[in-house]
């Protein structure tokens, strides 16, 4: 399939400069905080930072900044669009940390979760995901080959399982059900069901067992899952009903890809960003397909480290490059 003519993704954009390089970022989902984001630093030392910033009157303001041990490997707000729960967000790194934001914008840590009960030390966490249907649950992935399911309210692990033969690099829940998937250094994607954790399914094994770094589940059609490879410039889209053969392979980037995310409001649009300083949006209306032309493109002045589509404001995408956060209307 030949893709539509590429268009530049610069209809409307706002930027924020941090005092450090940005690595993690996450949009708040609450309807009363539509343009609020949490940002994590990448500083080559123990003491790093988390900042909450808000777009108001076309300008970003810093709401609150606090210290965080090591760079956060991921940041995510609680999936609470109607604002009925406490205003929470979580970070992964040396531990899983749950934070609460007070009405004045100040932040206090509620839980520090360690999956190693025999020691104060635990293997670093590479990623995590919050269960959208049941926000009392968070799942984490670790370099010690395990995935752990946590109860956010009690701060206790519900279960831990050996998920891969090598490091686990990502963990994602399927939208609105009890299935989750993990990807790892062994080059496989495995799928589990919370109701029957003694069994798992190997959905996909990469050629030459190349490490798989990130996963993104289609928000509107959970039959589709996207993944990306370590140090490669291609994306593979899988149909979980017959996942051994990808339904799409996207090769529009010219350097390593750092982030992928499905559109929150469309089953056929996927965004990606990478070391080639490009953010691309792909139109996957016709599957199976392969191609190298994206539908929308945005060029940054330096490699793009993070990308996220706003679930509460689906017209907006955020990217981070160097010390800069850009939010773009698509």
N, C-alpha and C positions, 0 to 999 in steps of 0.2 A: 504494500500500500504506500502510495506517496503521501506525505504529510501535507497539511495546509501550509501556505506561505507563512514564513516566520514573521512575527510582529514584535516590536520592542515593548517591554513591560515597564513603561514609565508614565502611565497616565497621571498618577498622583503619588508622591513619595514624601516621607518625612524621615529625618535621620537623628540619631543620638550618638554623641561621642562619649565613650567611657574612659576613665583614667587607666585602663588596662585592656589587654586583648580579650575579646569575648569568645567564649566557647559554647556554653549552654544557654538556651533561651526557651521560654514557654509563654504562650498567651494565656491570660486568665479566661475562664469560661463563663464567669458570672455575668448575668445581664446588666448588673449595676456597675460593672467595671470593664466596659467593652474594649478599652484601649490601654489596658494594663499588662505589662510583661515583667517576668522575672529573668534576670541575666546572671550568668555565672562567669567568673574570670578564668583566664588561663595564665597563671603566674608561675614561673619555675621555682617555686619554693613552697614551704608548708602552708603559710598563711595566704589564703585566697579570699575572694569576695563574692557575695551575692547582692545584687541590687534589684530593687523593684522600681520600675519607671512607669510613668503614665503620660499619655498624650492628651494635652488640654490646650484648647485655643491654638491648635496647629504647632504646638511646641511641646517637647518632652520635658518633664520635670522628674527629678529624683525623689521618690517617696521615702525610701529607707535603704540603707546599705549596712551590711554586717559581715563579720569575718566568717570564713568557712574553711575547715581543714582540707587542703589539697583542692585541685580543680574538681568541680562537680561533673561527673560523667553524664548526668542527665538532670534536668529540672522539669517538674510537671505539677500543674495545679490540679486540685481535686475536681473531678468531672461533675460539677454541680451548677448547672446553668440557671436554675431558679433561685439560687442563693438561700436554700433552706438549711444547709449544713454550716458548720464552722468554716471560716475562710482559711483553707489549708493549702500548702504546697509541700512537695517532697523533693529531696535531692539524693543522689547516689554517689558513692565515692568509696572511702574506707568503710563507711557504714551507710545504712539507709536512715535518713533523718526526716522527720515530719515537723513542719513549722506551722504556727498559727499566726495570722495577721490580725491585729487588733483594729478597732474602729479608727484609731488615730494613725494607723499605718505602721506602727511598730510591730516587730516580729519577735516571737518567742518560740524556742524549740519545745515541742510537745513530747516527742519520742526519739530516742536513738536506738536503733534496732540492730542487734548483733546476732548473726546466725551461728556463731561458734560458742556454745554454752560452756565449753571447758577452758576458755581463755578470753581475755579482754581483747585479743587480736582476732581479726577475721580476714578472709581473703577479699581483696578489693571487688567491688560491685561494678560491673560494666554498664548496666542499664536496668530499667524497671518499667512497669506499666501499671496504671491504675484501672481497676475493673469498672467499666462505665455503668453497668447495670447494678452492681453492688459495690459502692465506693468504700465499704469497710475492708475491701481486699486490695492488696498490692502484690505483684509478683516481681521478683528480682532475678537477675542473672549474674554469675560470678566467674572469676577465672579459675575457681577450684572445681569446675565442671558441673556445678549444681545450679538448680533453680529453687527458690524458696517462695512460698505463698504466706503472706503476713496478714494478720488482722490489725488494721490501723487503730481501732478503738482500744484494744487491749495491749497493743504493742508486742504481741506474741506471734511466733511462727506457727502456722497451722500445719504445714507440711514442708519437707525438703526432699528433693529427689536428685539423683545423679542423671543429668539430662543428656550429656555428651561425653565423648571420649577425651576431649580437650577443652580448652577454655570456652565458656559460653559468652558470646558477645552481645546478644540482644534477646529480649523477651517482649512479646506483644500478646495481649488478649484480642480475640476476635470480637467484633462489635456485638454487644448485646447478647452474648451467650457465654457458656462456661468452657469454651475451648481456648487454648493458648498455644503459641508456637515459639520456638527458640532457634537461634542460629549460632554457629560456633566455628572455632578454629579447625574442627575436623571436616569442614566443608559440607555439613549437612544442615537441613532444616527439619526439625522434629515437631510433631503436633501432639498435644496432650488434651485430656478432658478432665476437669476438676472432679467429675463424678466417678472417674475410673482411672486413677493415676498409676495403677500398676501396669498399664499398657500405654504404649506410644506408637506413633506412625512416623516412619521416615518419609517425609514428603518429597525431598529433593536432595540429591548429592551432586555437588559441583564437579565439573570436569577436572581431573587431576586433584580432586579434593581441596581446591583452593579455599582459603578461609572466607567465610561469609560474615560481614560486619553488622549489617543493619537489616531490619524487616519493617515493612509497613503494610498493614491490612487495609483493604478497600473498605471505606466507611459505609458505602451504600450497597455493596454486593460482596459479602464475605467469602464468596468463592475465589476471590482474587487476592493474591499476596505478592508483594514486590520485595526483591532483595538486591543487595549490591556486594561486590567482591572487594577484598583487601587489595589496595594498590592497582586497581583496574578502572577502566573508564566505561564500563557497561552495566546496565541494569537488566535483570531478568524478572519477568512477570509470570507467575504461576497460577494455574487453575487447580485448586486443592482437590478437585474431583479426579484429576489425572495429572498430578503435579510433576511426574518424572520428566515430561517434555514441556518446556516453557512455551507459553502462548505468545510471548513477545520478548524480543531482545533489543534494547535501546542503546545505541552507541554514539550518541551525539556529543558527549564530552570528549575532550582531548587529553585530559589528565585525570587523576584519581577522583572518584566521587566521594563526598563527605556526608551527604544527607539525601534522603528520599522521603516523600510524604504524599499520600493521596489527598485529593481535594475532599473537604468535609461534606460537600453538598453535591458531588458529582461522582458517578461510578466510573467515568472514563477519562479523568484527568489526573495526572501524576506529575509532581514537581521534583526536581533534583538540583543539586548544586555541588560544586567541586573545586579542586585546585586550579582549574583553568579559568577561575574567576567568572564563571557563567552560572546563572540560575535559569533552568529550562522548565517549561511546562509542556507535557506531552499529551496529545489527543489519542486515546486508545479506544475510539468508538468502534473500530473494526478489528476484532481479534479472530484468529491469530494474525500477527503482523511482525515485521522487523523494520527498523529504519534508523536514520541518523539525523532527521530533521525535526526539531521541536516546534510546537505551535507558537509559543511565546518565549522570548529570551530577554535576559537582563544581564548586562555586563558590569561587573564591579571592578574597582581599580586593583584588587588583590584577591588571593584565594578566598573562597567563601567556605567558612567552617561549619555554619549551622543554617538551617532553614526550617521554618514551620508555617503551616497554613492555619489561620485563625478559625477555629471551629464555631465561635460565636459571631464572627464577622467574616463570612466566607469570601468577601471581595478582597480581603487583605492577606498578603504573604509577608513574613518577616525573614530577613537574612542577616547574618553577622559576618563581617570581614574585618580582620585586624581589630581595631578598637571601636568599630562603627557598627551600629544597628540601623538597618534600613527597613522601613515598612512600606510596602508597595501595593497600590490598588491594581488588581488584575482585571 
